[in-house]
Amino acid sequence: MQPFAGILLGFVLILTRISAFFVVLPIFGSEIIPVRIKVGMVVILSIFFSFVMAPGVGVANAGPAYGGTFLQGGLLVAGEAIYGLALGVIVNCVFSSVRLAGRIIEQQMGMDMAQIMDPVTGEPGDPLSILLEMIFILLFLAANGHHLLLTVISRSFQSFAPGTMPALPVLLEAVAKSGSVMFTASLRLAAPMLAAFLLIIIIIAVLAKIVPEMDILFLSFPVRIGFGIFITAAFLPLIGSFVSEFAGWMGKLLPI
């Protein structure tokens, strides 16, 4: 393979990994960001990482190490796409813990049928989960979380040069663990609310026994909604603490 063809293949491999990573990210992959801006960001980052990578990892070394057939090049591009998608899915799963916790709280409040337009995805969503997710996004960006995402890309190239990737079972295991972490973290975030709503249900049940003629169903809805809003306000500091734990989860789960 000619040197120029090797450099071009290396750049395509870097571009493929970064593009696949950004496609499924919860912030940069949303519909509110114009496609031109997304393409520009991916191309600029690809050029940047093409020049800053250490010798042996740079684009000039990516191509000649592999044969010159189109089939081999296509397999390398497919591997980069799989690796980038796996990294993005893992980040997205951990990121979705806040939204899932909001949905659990909404079910306890009796607001699971309420729907508003999600500004991130452009689809109908639950109002409380969207609110918690937007607050988490703001806290994440305020804590330079976008630098963490760039660090993930950089470390992936340091650990696995363009054209290489972890074994497929390792990627599948990391994705499966991220799904488990998503449910575990969401339940941990929503646990104080679940305990508080359990207490409310017990109090309402006791009132139903003491005052049988009282309309418990009519009374429980405003009590649960009002109490849920109050508890959610007290719940917000927990989201801030989860932002600090986000980097730790990434370091444990990401195959880099």
Secondary structure, 3 states (H helix, E strand, C coil): CCHHHHHHHHHHHHHHHHHHHHHCCCCCCCCCCCHHHHHHHHHHHHHHHHHHCCCCCCHHHCCCCCCCCHHHHHHHHHHHHHHHHHHHHHHHHHHCHHHHHHHHHHHHHCCCCCCEECCCCCCEECHHHHHHHHHHHHHHHHCCHHHHHHHHHHHHHHHCCCCCCCCHHHHHHHHHHHHHHHHHHHHHHHHHHHHHHHHHHHHHHHHHHHCCCCCHHHHHHHHHHHHHHHHHHHHHHHHHHHHHHHHHHHHHHCCC
